């Protein structure tokens, strides 16, 4: 959806961004009780939180900032 919106509005100079927060397996999360983690991961299609070493950022920027439109950028 984000890519479609980016392509649709790019000619108007509109930026489209998507931020998809969710559970990330970090030391901070390790102190959360297992029952709570199980409830959270039950609603995640992969059944687990994100690996903090495997992230990407989907970016769409106005043409006068950069010559990119709608591509994934590693963090």
VODRENDO-425223 format. One line per 10 residues: for each residue x, z, y of N, C-alpha, C, O, CB. Coordinates in Angstrom, 3 decimals, always signed. Atoms other than C-alpha are relative to their C-alpha. Glycine has a CB too. Example, Ala and Ser with C-alpha at 12.3 -4.5 7.8 and 13.67 -1.06 7.14 Angstrom:
% VODRENDO-425223
+0.890 +0.000 -1.190 +12.300 +7.800 -4.500 +0.900 +0.000 +1.200 +1.936 +0.665 +1.181 -0.992 +1.246 +0.027 ~ -0.820 -0.060 -1.190 +13.670 +7.140 -1.060 -0.770 +0.730 +1.090 -0.261 +0.899 +2.198 +0.414 -1.415 +0.462
This chain:
% VODRENDO-425223
+0.800 +0.000 -1.183 +0.000 +0.000 +0.000 +0.853 +0.000 +1.262 +0.550 -0.700 +2.228 -0.915 +1.176 -0.010 ~ -0.854 -0.095 -1.177 +2.765 +0.878 +2.421 +0.638 -1.346 +0.306 +0.687 -1.765 +1.462 +1.080 +1.067 -0.202 ~ -0.629 +1.310 -0.193 +4.517 -2.452 +1.891 -1.009 -0.995 +0.568 -0.684 -1.757 +1.479 +0.580 -0.528 -1.332 ~ +1.035 +0.906 -0.488 +1.264 -4.348 +2.419 -0.295 +0.259 +1.470 -0.391 -0.676 +2.265 -1.279 +0.148 -0.829 ~ +0.261 -0.341 -1.405 +0.566 -2.475 +5.652 +1.173 -0.409 +0.884 +0.971 -0.905 +1.993 -0.272 +1.509 +0.149 ~ -1.187 +0.381 -0.769 +4.144 -3.061 +6.825 +0.012 -1.493 +0.266 +0.271 -1.927 +1.388 +1.277 +0.412 -0.737 ~ +0.020 +1.451 -0.172 +3.860 -6.780 +6.247 -1.139 -0.441 +0.905 -0.989 -1.363 +1.706 -0.115 -0.690 -1.350 ~ +1.170 +0.355 -0.797 +0.431 -6.921 +7.815 +0.207 +0.260 +1.493 -0.202 -0.547 +2.328 -1.208 +0.771 -0.489 ~ -0.127 -0.391 -1.399 +1.402 -5.140 +11.042 +1.355 -0.302 +0.624 +1.551 -0.044 +1.811 -0.272 +1.442 +0.126 ~ -1.351 +0.267 -0.509 +5.042 -6.246 +11.408 -0.015 -0.920 +1.221 +0.744 -0.709 +2.167 +0.859 -0.620 -1.098
+0.063 +0.948 -1.119 +4.127 -9.105 +13.730 -0.418 +0.680 +1.300 -0.121 +0.184 +2.387 -0.972 -1.131 -0.322 ~ +0.428 -0.749 -1.185 +2.601 -6.555 +16.106 +1.014 +1.063 +0.410 +0.792 +1.799 +1.372 -1.346 +0.654 -0.256 ~ -1.028 -0.990 -0.324 +5.758 -4.422 +16.110 -0.349 +1.411 -0.428 +0.216 +2.375 +0.090 +0.259 -0.011 +1.464 ~ +0.434 -1.317 +0.462 +4.044 -1.560 +14.273 +0.870 +0.441 -1.168 +1.105 -0.328 -2.100 -1.496 -0.019 -0.409 ~ -0.776 -0.586 +1.092 +6.164 +0.702 +12.065 -0.942 +0.666 -0.988 -1.918 +1.303 -0.589 +1.037 +1.020 +0.537 ~ +0.797 -0.633 +1.047 +4.709 +1.860 +8.762 +0.937 +0.855 -0.849 +1.937 +0.359 -1.367 -0.751 -1.068 -0.878 ~ -0.827 -0.929 +0.762 +6.150 +4.919 +7.011 -0.853 +0.724 -1.026 -2.046 +0.943 -0.816 +0.697 +1.009 +0.932 ~ +0.697 -0.785 +1.024 +5.218 +6.794 +3.859 +0.875 +1.179 -0.388 +2.050 +1.013 -0.717 -0.343 -0.871 -1.251 ~ -0.685 -1.208 +0.454 +6.207 +10.350 +3.057 -0.852 +0.568 -1.119 -2.028 +0.878 -0.924 +0.212 +1.050 +1.174 ~ +0.734 -0.469 +1.179 +5.210 +11.520 -0.391 +0.608 +1.305 -0.496 +1.449 +1.296 -1.395 +0.015 -1.069 -1.126
-0.579 -1.276 +0.417 +5.977 +15.226 -0.724 -0.453 +0.386 -1.404 -1.512 -0.035 -1.870 -0.377 +1.100 +0.989 ~ +0.348 -0.463 +1.335 +5.971 +16.856 -4.103 +1.029 +0.999 -0.486 +1.928 +1.392 +0.258 -0.107 -1.176 -0.975 ~ -0.897 -0.972 +0.608 +7.765 +19.228 -6.417 +1.367 -0.641 -0.264 +1.454 -1.704 -0.879 -0.606 +0.553 -1.311 ~ -1.374 +0.445 +0.254 +11.555 +18.791 -6.471 +0.714 +1.138 -0.717 +0.682 +2.281 -0.259 +0.748 -0.401 +1.340 ~ -0.654 -1.018 +0.823 +13.562 +20.643 -9.121 +1.281 +0.483 +0.686 +2.351 -0.098 +0.506 +0.317 -0.559 -1.413 ~ -1.121 -0.584 -0.730 +15.836 +22.772 -6.924 +0.131 +1.474 -0.382 -0.764 +2.027 -1.021 -0.190 -0.160 +1.539 ~ -0.138 -1.431 +0.280 +17.202 +26.315 -7.204 -1.148 +0.836 +0.589 -1.539 +1.851 +0.012 +1.327 +0.502 +0.549 ~ +1.101 -0.738 -0.623 +14.422 +27.460 -4.854 -1.241 -0.021 -0.904 -1.964 +0.971 -0.988 -0.336 -0.598 +1.389 ~ +1.160 +0.128 +0.885 +11.782 +26.202 -7.303 +0.197 +0.804 -1.288 -0.780 +1.221 -1.911 -0.254 -1.480 -0.335 ~ -0.266 -0.703 +1.261 +13.478 +27.924 -10.247 -0.513 +1.443 -0.018 -0.644 +2.032 -1.091 +1.480 -0.002 -0.272
+0.519 -1.377 -0.043 +12.157 +31.320 -9.059 -1.528 +0.048 -0.074 -2.106 +1.131 -0.158 +0.470 +0.696 +1.275 ~ +1.462 +0.053 +0.110 +8.515 +30.162 -9.212 -0.376 +0.235 -1.461 +0.243 -0.347 -2.352 -0.568 -1.379 +0.516 ~ +0.403 -0.272 +1.385 +6.739 +31.508 -12.321 -0.355 -1.283 -0.762 -0.927 -2.215 -0.197 -1.192 +0.955 -0.018 ~ +0.222 +1.170 +0.843 +6.509 +29.024 -15.214 -1.463 -0.438 +0.005 -1.747 -1.636 +0.000 +0.445 +0.293 -1.422 ~ +1.428 +0.340 +0.008 +2.702 +29.187 -15.207 -0.377 -0.812 +1.233 -1.170 -1.748 +1.145 -0.855 +1.275 -0.071 ~ +0.281 +0.723 -1.246 +2.604 +28.006 -11.594 +0.595 -1.397 -0.069 -0.054 -2.375 +0.303 +0.562 +0.767 +1.225 ~ -0.654 +1.307 +0.149 +5.096 +25.211 -12.291 -0.802 -0.882 -0.964 -0.979 -2.075 -0.718 +1.464 +0.171 -0.511 ~ +0.804 +0.757 +0.972 +3.011 +24.161 -15.313 -1.274 -0.552 +0.640 -1.665 -1.689 +0.374 -0.363 +0.889 -1.201 ~ +1.208 +0.456 -0.698 -0.116 +23.963 -13.131 +0.317 -1.165 +0.940 -0.440 -2.131 +1.025 -0.634 +1.162 +0.793 ~ -0.392 +1.057 -0.942 +1.716 +21.847 -10.551 +0.343 -1.280 -0.755 -0.136 -2.358 -0.405 +1.207 +0.452 +0.862
-0.442 +1.200 +0.720 +3.329 +19.486 -13.064 -1.116 -0.641 -0.819 -1.012 -1.809 -1.193 +1.159 +0.345 -0.912 ~ +1.140 +0.578 +0.717 +0.016 +19.009 -14.880 -0.632 -1.140 +0.802 -1.224 -2.053 +0.225 -1.054 +1.085 -0.297 ~ +0.575 +1.037 -0.855 -1.067 +16.884 -11.912 +0.978 -1.101 +0.371 +0.649 -1.975 +1.172 -0.531 +0.616 +1.245 ~ -1.025 +1.011 -0.289 +2.130 +14.802 -11.822 +0.043 -0.977 -1.174 +0.212 -0.550 -2.316 +1.414 +0.663 +0.242 ~ +0.025 +0.966 +1.108 +1.999 +11.555 -13.846 +1.183 +0.111 -0.968 +0.994 -0.050 -2.173 -0.039 -1.387 +0.559 ~ -1.158 -0.124 +0.881 +5.546 +12.058 -15.204 +0.082 +1.368 -0.665 +0.892 +1.567 -1.570 +1.268 -0.263 +0.777 ~ +0.018 -1.321 +0.609 +4.781 +15.690 -16.039 +1.177 +0.876 +0.366 +1.453 +1.859 -0.322 -0.053 -0.137 -1.460 ~ -1.159 -0.794 -0.441 +7.814 +17.025 -14.165 +0.214 -0.212 +1.489 -0.320 -1.150 +2.082 +1.287 -0.385 -0.796 ~ -0.367 +0.161 -1.399 +9.175 +17.528 -10.689 +1.084 -1.057 +0.152 +1.676 -1.507 -0.829 +0.469 +1.333 +0.588 ~ -1.022 +1.005 -0.297 +11.528 +15.082 -9.010 +1.400 +0.570 -0.166 +1.636 +1.753 +0.077 -0.179 -0.539 +1.417
-1.415 -0.361 +0.106 +15.251 +15.170 -9.692 +0.616 -0.170 +1.388 +0.581 -1.275 +1.929 +0.753 -0.887 -1.082 ~ -0.534 +0.111 -1.362 +16.963 +15.946 -6.347 +1.183 -0.957 +0.104 +1.553 -1.354 +1.209 +0.417 +1.362 +0.496 ~ -1.117 +0.945 -0.026 +19.857 +13.669 -7.335 -0.455 -1.449 -0.095 +0.370 -2.362 -0.077 +0.954 +0.301 -1.128 ~ +0.546 +1.351 +0.140 +17.587 +10.658 -7.667 -1.115 -0.191 +1.023 -2.297 -0.139 +0.683 -0.528 -0.248 -1.450 ~ +0.976 +0.128 -1.088 +15.876 +10.122 -4.316 +0.113 -1.368 +0.653 +1.158 -2.016 +0.591 +0.203 +1.112 +1.052 ~ -0.036 +1.202 -0.819 +14.956 +7.131 -2.230 -0.946 +0.199 +1.169 -1.870 +1.011 +1.115 -0.383 -1.266 -0.826 ~ +0.816 -0.065 -1.204 +13.436 +6.661 +1.169 -0.512 -1.392 +0.284 +0.273 -2.330 +0.431 +0.802 +0.566 +1.213 ~ +0.620 +1.283 -0.290 +11.006 +3.844 +1.821 -0.109 -0.103 +1.509 -0.756 +0.725 +2.151 -1.404 -0.147 -0.696 ~ -0.034 +0.112 -1.459 +11.564 +2.612 +5.355 -0.497 -1.358 +0.468 -0.208 -2.390 -0.138 +1.412 +0.237 +0.516 ~ +0.435 +1.214 -0.662 +9.893 +0.065 +7.553 +0.257 +0.229 +1.475 -0.207 +1.219 +2.040 -1.518 -0.340 -0.299
-0.357 -0.191 -1.398 +11.231 -0.406 +11.047 -0.342 -1.235 +0.813 -0.444 -2.341 +0.283 +1.484 +0.329 +0.136 ~ +0.257 +1.119 -0.886 +10.455 -2.546 +14.055 +1.217 -0.914 +0.045 +2.355 -0.455 -0.050 -0.359 +0.494 +1.410 ~ -1.075 +0.990 +0.054 +12.502 -5.726 +14.188 +1.069 +0.244 +1.048 +2.244 -0.010 +0.785 -0.563 -1.384 +0.173 ~ -1.035 -0.202 -1.019 +14.240 -4.795 +17.436 +0.896 +1.196 -0.297 +1.938 +1.343 +0.342 -0.642 +0.179 +1.354 ~ -0.886 -1.073 +0.429 +15.651 -1.663 +15.758 +0.991 -0.510 -1.041 +2.192 -0.259 -0.945 -0.810 +1.174 -0.565 ~ -0.830 +0.549 +1.067 +16.955 -3.438 +12.660 -0.661 -1.252 -0.541 -1.822 -1.532 -0.242 +0.224 +1.037 -1.131 ~ +0.517 +1.226 +0.592 +16.497 -6.643 +10.755 -0.592 +0.235 -1.385 -0.637 -0.696 -2.189 +1.096 -1.037 -0.082 ~ +0.575 -0.315 +1.304 +14.883 -4.903 +7.767 -1.501 +0.127 +0.125 -2.023 +0.516 +1.170 +0.604 +1.292 -0.575 ~ +1.416 -0.341 +0.067 +11.290 -4.762 +6.767 -0.322 +0.353 -1.430 -0.131 -0.441 -2.351 -0.902 -1.165 +0.509 ~ +0.520 -0.430 +1.273 +9.955 -2.769 +3.903 +1.005 -0.072 -1.151 +0.852 -0.897 -2.052 -1.180 -0.811 -0.330
-0.883 -0.086 +1.157 +12.855 -1.910 +1.616 +0.393 +1.437 -0.257 +0.269 +2.284 +0.627 +1.244 -0.863 +0.201 ~ -0.374 -1.367 +0.364 +14.091 +1.176 -0.193 +1.431 +0.270 +0.401 +2.314 -0.561 +0.188 -0.184 +0.239 -1.504 ~ -1.325 -0.399 -0.435 +17.074 +3.007 +1.223 +0.379 +1.292 -0.705 -0.374 +2.264 -0.643 +0.057 +0.169 +1.537 ~ -0.419 -1.255 +0.627 +19.020 +5.592 -0.779 +0.375 +1.033 +1.050 +0.896 +0.687 +2.110 +1.181 -0.240 -0.946 ~ -0.380 -1.074 -0.925 +19.511 +8.962 +0.903 +1.439 +0.365 -0.146 +1.925 +1.252 +0.557 -0.851 +1.221 -0.215
